[in-house]
Amino acid sequence: MNEALLIHNLTKRYKNKIALNDFSMEIMPGEIVALIGENGAGKTTLLNSICGFIRPTSGSISFKGISSEEEKALDKIGVLIEPNFLDYLTAEENLQYLSVLSEDKKNNALIERLLQKTELSDSKKKKVKTFSFGMKQRLGLCQSLLTDVELLIFDEPFVGLDPVGKELFKKVILDKAHQEKIPVLFSSHDLDDVEEICDRVVMVQKGKKVLDQKLVREKTFILKIDGNISTEEKEKLELKDPTIHCEKNCIFFKNEKKIVDIQKILLQEGHYIVGMSIQNNNLKKLFLTEETI
């Protein structure tokens, strides 16, 4: 295995609480993984532990085989836990300052590219104290990409973003993962956003990993007809495709291309279609199921 990130038996105890309980997971290069779970489940504690902001009670974290206890392991992580800037400086000045801190040099060309990518170029001379939270989130994305990162970590990256800001953020995440093979780990309560871009979801509950599953984006097509389907009609339809399922006056199927074949059989049997809908086999159902276990 060539894991980009490996977490093994991580535990974090506070006086009266176990925030992480024997937590293990791995992330491969180019993989986009979301942490989901209720508030207080342990997601932010996990992210802070990975970034070196808090020290776990026990367990280990390594990046490409290098222990997180070695300072050089943390140098290649791009992080946005909470956007935090010097309000009296402009957006551009903040990035220049952070660039010098992280790289000992001011990389103006990179800063300009990042500002353009996040559509903040027109606001680069404005002081950050005038920025909305969503603009600060986008500036935080710029900050996380100032160095030559090998892992990206975000805590609730889509909070406070308008639809345009969300799409910008998602595009950067997808480009970094798919084109540069940089793994991305983020937490989110927005399951629609998670489902749209993630390869895998990890659910955290009371500090434990209760689910670790690859996302399969499946749709179920539903045709509603003018009357109930007979046993004979049902058999004819299911012979065309074993994934076709019939209930009363509804036909469920996965393959959109089968609609023509289904329509032909229905017409031959004297039926006509009165409605069609698409059902996403989505993450919300999975989340609600796991949360109630």
C-alpha positions in Angstrom: 0.0 0.0 0.0 1.2 3.5 -0.8 -1.0 5.5 1.5 -0.6 9.3 1.4 -2.0 9.5 4.9 -2.2 6.7 7.5 -4.0 7.1 10.9 -3.6 4.1 13.3 -5.5 3.6 16.5 -5.7 7.3 17.2 -7.2 8.3 20.6 -7.7 11.7 22.2 -8.8 12.0 25.8 -9.8 15.1 27.7 -10.6 15.1 31.4 -14.3 14.0 31.1 -14.5 13.0 27.4 -13.0 10.8 24.8 -13.0 12.8 21.6 -11.4 10.1 19.5 -11.6 6.5 20.3 -9.1 4.1 18.6 -9.6 5.7 15.2 -7.9 4.3 12.1 -8.1 5.2 8.4 -6.0 5.8 5.3 -6.2 8.0 2.3 -4.6 7.2 -1.1 -3.0 9.7 -3.5 -5.7 11.6 -5.5 -8.5 10.4 -3.3 -11.2 12.8 -2.0 -12.6 11.7 1.4 -15.3 13.4 3.5 -15.7 13.1 7.2 -19.4 13.2 8.1 -21.2 13.0 11.4 -23.1 15.1 14.0 -21.7 18.1 15.8 -19.3 17.0 18.5 -18.7 13.6 16.8 -14.9 14.1 16.7 -14.3 15.3 13.1 -12.6 18.6 14.0 -10.5 16.9 16.7 -9.3 14.4 14.0 -8.4 17.2 11.6 -6.6 19.2 14.3 -4.7 16.1 15.3 -3.6 15.4 11.7 -2.4 19.1 11.3 -0.4 19.0 14.5 -2.6 21.6 16.3 -3.4 19.2 19.1 -1.5 16.2 20.4 -3.3 12.8 20.5 -3.3 10.8 23.7 -2.2 7.7 21.8 -1.9 6.2 18.3 0.0 7.4 15.2 -0.3 9.5 12.1 2.1 9.3 9.1 2.3 11.1 5.7 3.9 8.9 3.0 5.6 6.9 5.7 6.9 9.9 7.7 5.6 10.2 11.2 3.7 13.4 11.9 5.9 13.9 14.9 8.7 14.9 12.5 8.4 18.6 11.6 9.0 18.0 7.9 5.9 15.8 7.7 3.6 18.8 8.4 5.3 21.1 5.9 3.4 19.6 2.9 -0.1 20.0 4.3 -2.4 22.7 3.0 -5.0 23.5 5.7 -8.1 25.5 6.1 -9.7 24.9 9.5 -11.0 28.4 10.1 -10.2 31.5 8.0 -8.0 33.7 10.2 -6.3 36.8 8.7 -4.8 40.2 9.7 -7.9 42.4 9.2 -5.9 45.6 8.8 -4.0 44.1 5.8 -5.4 43.7 2.2 -6.1 40.2 0.8 -2.9 40.4 -1.3 -0.8 41.6 1.7 -2.1 38.8 3.9 -1.0 36.2 1.3 2.4 37.9 0.8 2.9 37.8 4.5 1.9 34.1 4.8 4.0 33.3 1.8 7.1 34.7 3.4 6.4 32.9 6.6 6.0 29.5 4.9 8.6 29.8 2.1 10.9 32.6 3.2 10.1 34.4 0.0 7.3 36.4 -1.5 5.8 34.5 -4.5 3.8 37.2 -6.2 3.1 35.2 -9.4 1.6 32.3 -7.4 -0.4 34.7 -5.3 -1.9 36.4 -8.4 -2.8 33.0 -9.9 -4.5 31.9 -6.7 -6.5 35.2 -6.5 -7.6 34.8 -10.1 -8.6 31.1 -9.5 -10.8 32.1 -6.5 -12.1 35.2 -8.3 -10.6 37.5 -5.7 -8.4 39.5 -8.0 -10.7 42.5 -8.1 -10.7 42.6 -4.2 -7.0 42.0 -3.6 -6.4 45.6 -2.6 -9.3 45.6 -0.2 -8.6 45.2 3.6 -9.8 41.8 4.8 -11.9 43.4 7.5 -14.3 44.4 4.7 -14.6 40.8 3.5 -17.7 38.6 4.0 -17.2 35.2 5.6 -17.5 33.6 2.2 -14.7 35.8 0.8 -12.5 34.9 3.7 -13.2 31.2 3.0 -12.0 31.7 -0.6 -8.9 33.6 0.7 -8.4 30.7 3.1 -8.3 28.4 0.0 -5.6 30.6 -1.5 -3.7 30.4 1.8 -3.9 26.5 1.8 -2.3 26.4 -1.7 0.6 28.8 -1.1 3.1 26.0 -0.7 3.8 22.9 -2.7 1.3 20.8 -0.8 0.9 17.0 -0.8 -2.2 16.8 1.3 -5.2 19.2 1.6 -7.3 19.4 4.8 -10.5 21.5 5.1 -13.0 21.8 8.0 -16.5 22.7 6.7 -15.1 24.4 3.5 -18.5 25.2 2.0 -19.9 27.1 5.0 -20.7 30.7 4.1 -20.1 30.3 0.4 -22.6 31.4 -2.2 -23.3 29.0 -5.2 -20.5 30.6 -7.2 -18.0 30.3 -4.3 -19.0 26.6 -3.8 -18.4 25.7 -7.4 -15.0 27.5 -7.4 -14.0 25.6 -4.2 -15.2 22.2 -5.6 -13.3 22.8 -8.9 -10.1 23.5 -7.1 -10.5 20.3 -5.0 -11.3 18.2 -8.0 -8.5 19.6 -10.1 -5.9 19.1 -7.3 -7.1 15.5 -6.7 -7.6 14.3 -10.3 -4.9 16.2 -12.1 -2.1 16.5 -9.4 -3.1 13.3 -7.4 -3.2 15.4 -4.2 -5.4 13.7 -1.6 -8.1 15.8 0.0 -9.7 15.3 3.4 -12.6 17.5 4.6 -15.5 17.6 7.0 -18.9 18.7 6.0 -22.6 18.7 7.0 -23.7 19.3 3.5 -24.3 15.8 2.2 -25.2 17.0 -1.3 -21.8 18.7 -1.7 -20.1 15.6 -0.3 -21.9 13.3 -2.7 -21.1 15.5 -5.6 -17.3 15.4 -5.3 -16.2 12.7 -3.0 -14.7 9.2 -3.7 -15.3 8.0 -0.1 -17.1 8.9 3.1 -16.1 8.2 6.6 -18.7 8.6 9.3 -17.6 9.6 12.8 -19.8 8.9 15.8 -18.8 9.6 19.4 -15.1 9.6 18.4 -15.4 6.2 16.5 -15.4 5.4 12.9 -18.7 3.7 12.2 -18.7 3.8 8.4 -16.0 3.9 5.7 -17.5 3.5 2.3 -16.8 4.3 -1.3 -19.5 6.4 -3.0 -21.4 4.8 -5.8 -23.4 7.4 -7.7 -26.5 5.4 -8.7 -29.8 6.7 -10.0 -33.1 4.8 -10.1 -35.5 5.7 -12.9 -39.2 5.3 -12.1 -42.0 5.0 -14.8 -45.6 5.4 -13.6 -48.2 3.8 -16.0 -52.0 4.1 -16.3 -52.8 0.8 -14.5 -51.3 -2.0 -12.4 -48.8 -4.3 -14.0 -49.9 -7.9 -14.4 -47.7 -10.9 -13.5 -47.2 -11.7 -17.2 -46.2 -8.1 -18.0 -43.8 -8.1 -15.1 -42.1 -11.3 -16.3 -41.7 -9.8 -19.8 -40.1 -6.6 -18.5 -37.8 -8.4 -16.1 -36.6 -10.7 -18.9 -35.3 -7.6 -20.7 -33.2 -6.7 -17.7 -33.0 -8.4 -14.3 -32.5 -5.1 -12.6 -36.0 -4.0 -13.6 -38.4 -4.1 -10.7 -42.2 -3.7 -10.8 -44.6 -2.7 -8.1 -48.3 -2.0 -8.8 -48.3 0.8 -11.4 -44.6 1.6 -11.1 -41.5 0.3 -13.0 -38.0 0.8 -11.4 -34.9 0.5 -13.5 -31.2 1.5 -13.4 -30.2 1.6 -17.0 -31.6 4.8 -18.7 -31.1 3.1 -22.2 -33.7 0.5 -21.3 -36.5 3.1 -21.4 -37.2 2.4 -25.2 -37.5 -1.3 -24.6 -39.7 -0.8 -21.6 -41.9 1.6 -23.6 -42.3 -0.9 -26.4 -43.5 -3.6 -24.1 -45.9 -1.3 -22.3 -47.4 -0.1 -25.6 -47.8 -3.7 -26.8 -49.7 -4.5 -23.6 -52.0 -1.4 -24.0 -50.4 0.8 -21.3 -49.2 4.3 -21.6 -46.8 6.2 -19.3 -48.3 8.9 -17.1 -45.1 10.1 -15.3 -41.4 9.6 -14.9 -39.1 10.5 -12.0 -35.5 9.9 -11.0 -34.5 8.8 -7.5 -31.0 9.3 -6.2 -29.7 6.5 -4.0 -28.2 9.2 -1.9 -25.9 9.7 1.0 -28.7 11.3 3.2 -30.4 7.9 3.4 -27.2 6.2 4.4 -26.4 8.9 7.0 -29.8 8.8 8.6 -29.7 5.0 8.6 -26.3 4.9 10.3 -27.2 7.7 12.8 -30.2 5.8 14.0 -28.4 2.5 14.6 
